[in-house]
Amino acid sequence: MRILFLTSRLPFPPVGGDRLRAYQLLEYLTQGHSVTLISFVESSDELRTATDQLPGLKRLVPIPLSRAVSYGNCIRGLFSGDPLQIHYYRSRRMRKAVVDELQSGYDVIVCHLIRMAQYLPSSPGIRKIVDLTDAISLNYERARRYRRGAFRLINRIEAGRVRRYEIDTIRRADSTLLISEVDAAYLSGDGNPESIRIVRNGVALDRFPFAEGRHDPDQICFVGNMRYFPNVDAALYLANDVFPRIRAARPGAHLVVVGANPPKSIQQLADASSIRVTGFVETVVPYVHGSAILLAPMRVGAGVQNKILESLALGTPVVTTPLGAEGLDPRYLSVGEGAHALADRALEIIEDGQLRSSRARAGRSYIERDFRWEHVLSTLDDCVAGR
């Protein structure tokens, strides 16, 4: 089949949640179909190695995206009913490129993320698939109690706008992809639940090799892109509320916060003795391998946490909240609600080498069994075929 795939940014290199997922979807689809990618790009530097990243692509059509124009669109969008991210990615050039490309005849169009759903064609002759990934409105709803100042007001406005847009998108698409049953249940009440398909994220096992016994028993790590509010909130909660309780029981404990774009509030956590903030790193593998546990005290968010999947694959046990465990089998995690419980779960593993070892092996087996990319993406075959 001929497939037209739309993304809001080039999925190269395949790092970070949305880029990684888009890349894996594209790689899978190019194995059996002719796929053209139309993507926004913000600079010519992005294009230099793009064609080498996914050789199976039939064609790549880049559409320039100006931040200045996008911010202007958002200002005007304050007085509309559509989410601000829709306005940020609203482009006549993109719309024309999609219309022109569709005239050459396609069987399927795939829009990655809600922001690209505005380019779905209205014509009935093509199968329409939207990969929402997460229920973003659920994320906004959960963030409400933790947002402050102007962000709290924006969060409240956007929550309603995004939910309406998500429901409308589900109704317009033939198939809508979500990452977990929790997100699907949240959006199914007002949408078209029979068109929703669960397509989980996976793990590239060769990039996240299992290792046991190489860790520092006093090291705890947190991993996440710090442009994403749920990660900033979790890192601050960990450093200010959970970690001091662990350190009170284990004075040698130290915390490594790993992730690009840390804001000032995260950078200020660093001290000489117990907390390190790395900023951008080429790979998280040595930091996770070197830690006794990954502690992910998520209080905000939706979907499934890639950091948890990857840590389990690497053989580092995970302590998280009920929210962080959503979409996963809690038998392979240590789950606690509140700072005291999270600290207790962390200490149980840190101080019991045999328990840590068994958790490490069980976690890796779980990922190998249920989260190989080729396994989780097989659902795409039915979506593309309309089954």
N, C-alpha and C positions, 0 to 999 in steps of 0.2 A: 504494500500500500504506500501511497504518497502522504507524508505527514508534514504539516507545518507546525513548528514549535516556536512559541513566543516566550522570551524571558526579559526581565527588567534590567538585568546586567549579565555580562558574559560569565558563564559558569566555569571560568578558567582563571587561576588554578582551582581545582575542586576542594577548597577549604571553606569552613564555615557552613552553617546549617543549610541555607537556601542554595548556595552554589554547589555544595556537595550533592544535594538531592537532585537538582536540575541536571548536573553532569551525569549522575547515575541513570536517571530516566533516559537521557539522550543516548548514552552508551548502550543501554539495553535495546532501545527502539531501533538504533542504526544497525543492529545485528540482523534484523529481518525485514527492514523497511527502508524506503528512500526518504530521508529526513532533511528538510531545510530549516535552518535556525534564523529567526529574525530577533535581534537583541539590541537593546539600548547600549551605548558605550559613551563614557564620559571623556575619554582621551585616546589619542592614537596609540599610546603605549600599550593599551589593552589588546590591540590587534596584532602586535608584532609576532607573538607566538601562538595566537589563537588557533590558526588552522592546523598547527601540529598537535594540539591538545586532543582533538577528537577527529582522527583521520576518516572515520566512517561517515561524517556529515556529507551530504550531497552539496550543500551550499550554505554559506554564512552571509547574511545581509545585516550589516551594522547600521544602526540609526543613532546619530549623535544626540546626546542629551546634555543640555545646558543647565547647570545648577541655578544660574540666575533666573532663567526662564521658569524653571520648575518652582523656585521659591515664589516667584510672582504669581504663578498658577495657584499656589497654596493660599496666598493672601486673598486672592479673588474667591477661592473656594471656601473661605470662612463663612460666606453668606449663602452657601448652597447646601443641599442635603446629602451630598456625596462625601465619603471619607477623604481626608486630606491626601492620603497616599494615592488615591485615584487621580486627584488634580496634579500631584507632583509628576506623575508619569503620563499625563495627557499630552498627546503630540499629534499634530496634523501629519507630520512626516511618517510617523509610525502607522497611523491609520491608512494613509495612502499606500505605504509599502505592503501592508497586509492585504488591502483590496486588490492591488495590482498583482501580487503573488498568487492570490486565490483564483485569479482569472485563468491561470495556466492549468488549473485542475488538480484538486487535492481531495483525498478521501477523509482525512482527519485533521483537525486543528487542536493543538494542546496549548493551553495558556497556563504558565507557571505562576502561581500566587494570584491573590485577589486583584492586585493592581493591574494585571494584564487582562483580566476578564472583560474590561471595557472594549476590547478589540475582537470579541466574539462576533462572528457574522450572524446576521439574522436569517440568512437563506437556509432552507431545510435540506439542501443537497449534500451537506458535509457533516460528519460526526463531530460533536463538540465535547471536549474533555477539559476540565479545569482542575488543576492541582492546587487546592487551597492549602494543603499541608496541615495547618493548624486552624482551629476556630479562633481567629484573632479577637473576635468580640468577647470570647471567654477570657482571654488574656486581659483585655481592658477591664472587664468586670471584676476580676480578681485583683487587679492593680489599684482599684479605687481606694482602698483603705490605706495604701502605702504611699500614694502620690501626695506631693505637697505643692503649695503655691499655684502658679499658673498651670503647671503640668496636671494638677488635679482637675482643673476646669476643662482643659483640653481632653483629658482622659474621659471625663463624663460625657462631653459632646460627641467624641469619636465613638464611644461604645455603642450608642444607639445607631449612629450612621453606619458603622461597620456591620453590625448585625443585620440591618435591613439590606445592605448591599450583598452580604453573604447569602441570605435567603433568596434574593432575586437571582443571584448567580447560579445557585443550585437549581432553580426553576428553569433557567435558560439553557443550562448544559445538559447533555445526554448522560454524562457521567461526571461525578465530582469526587476527587480523591482526598481523603483525610488520613492522618497518620495514626489515629487511635480511636477506639470505640467511645471514649469519653467525649472527644470532640464531635464525633458523629451524633451521639445522643443529644448533645447540646443544640445542634443545628437541625436535627431531624423533626422536631416538633412543629416547625412552621414551614419546612421546606418540602422536598420530594425524596423521602428517605430511601425509596427503592433504587434511586439513582446514585446513592452514596456508596463508594467502595473504600475499603480500608487497604491502603498501600503503605506499609510501615517503612521506616528508614532501616537501612542495613549497616553492616560494618565490612569494610575491606580487610579481611583477616590478615592478608600479607603485610598491610601497613600497620597493623596493630598486633604484633606477635606476643604470644603468651610468654611470661617470664615469672618465675617464682623464686623467692629467696634472695633477691638482689636489693631489697628495699631497706631504707632507714626506718627502724621501728618507732622513731619519734617524729617522723615527717608526715604531715597531713597536707593534702593539696585540694585546691578548688580550681576548676577550669571553666572558662567561658569568655566569649566576646563581650567586652565591657561597654560596647555601644548599646547593648540590649539591657533595658531596665531590669528585667527579672534577674539577670546575672549580677548586676550591681547591687540590687537589694539583697540577694542571697549572700554575696561576698561580705557586705557590711554586717549582716545579721550573724554570719559565721564568726567574723573577727571580733565583733563587739559583745556578742551574747553567748555563743556556743564555745568558742575556743578558750576564753578565760576559764571556763569550768573544767575543760580538759587539762589545761595547764596547771590548775590548782591541784589536780590529782597526779599529774605527771609533769614536773617542772621543766624537764628537758624537751618537751614537745615544741615543735615549730611548724608554722603554716606557710605554704607557698601558694600565692594567688597568681594563676597563670592565665594570661589572655590579653589580646590586643586592645588598644585604645582605652586604657584605664583613666577615668576622670580624676580630678583632684581629690575627691572624697576617697577613692581607692588608693591613690598614690600615698596619701597621708597615713595609711594604715602601716606602712613599712617602718620597722624599727631595726635596731642593730642586732637584737638577740632572738626574736621569736617570729616575726612576720616578714616575708619577702614578697615583693610585687615585681613580677618579671616584665610586664608589658608584652609586646609581640615576641613570639618564638617561632622558629621554623617548624618545629614539631613538638607536641605535648608529650610524646612517648617517654622520654627519659624522666620527665617530672612525675608522671603517673607511675611508671615502673619503680621509681625511687621512693615512693610513698607507701606508708603502711595502709592507708585508706584514701579514697576520694570522699570528701564530705560535701554533699550538695544539698544544703538546706533551703530548697526552693519554696518560696511562699507565693510567688506569682508566676504565671506562664500557662501554656497549653501545649498539647502534643506530647511527644516523647523526647526526653533529654538525650542528645547524642553523646554528651560527656559521660553519661552513665553507661550507655552501650559500649563505648570505646574503653572505658575503664574496666568493665567486666571482661571484655575481650583480652585486655592486657594482663589480666590476672590480679588486679588490684580491687579488693572488696569495696563496696559502696555503702555509705550511710546517707540516707535521704529522708525527706518528709513524705507523707501520703501523697501530696501533690506531685512530688518528684518521681514517685513510683507509678504514676498513672500510665496505663498502657503496657505495663510490664508485670511479670510474675513476681510478687513480693517475696516468694520463697528464696529468691536469689539476691535479695537486698536486706539490709538492716534498716528498718523504718522506725522513726520516732517523731512524735509531735511535740514541739516546744524545745527550748534550749536545753533543759535538764535531760530530757529523754534522748535527744540527739547526742549529747555529751556521753551519756551512759552507754548508748549503742556503740559509739566510737571507741570508748575505753575497753569494752568487752572484746572487741576484735584486736585492738592494739596490744593488749596485755595477754592474749591467748594465741600463741603461735600456731597451735594445732587447729584452732577454729579459723584463723586467718587462712591457713593453707587449704582447708577443706572448702571455704568460701571461694577462694581464688580458682580452684579447679572446677567447682560447680558453676561458677559464673561464666568461665570460658566455654564450658560444654553447652550451656544455655544459649550463648551467642552463636556458637557453631551450628547448633541444631535449628534455631528459629530466626536468625538475623543475618544470614548470608544474603548479599544483594541479589544474587540470581534467584534465590528462593522467594524473597519478599516481593520482587518485581514481576513475578510470573502472573499476577493478577492483571497486569497491564494488557496481556494478550486478549483477555475477554473484553476489556474496555475498548480496545482498538477495534476488535471484531464486532462489537455491539451485542455481545452475548450476555 
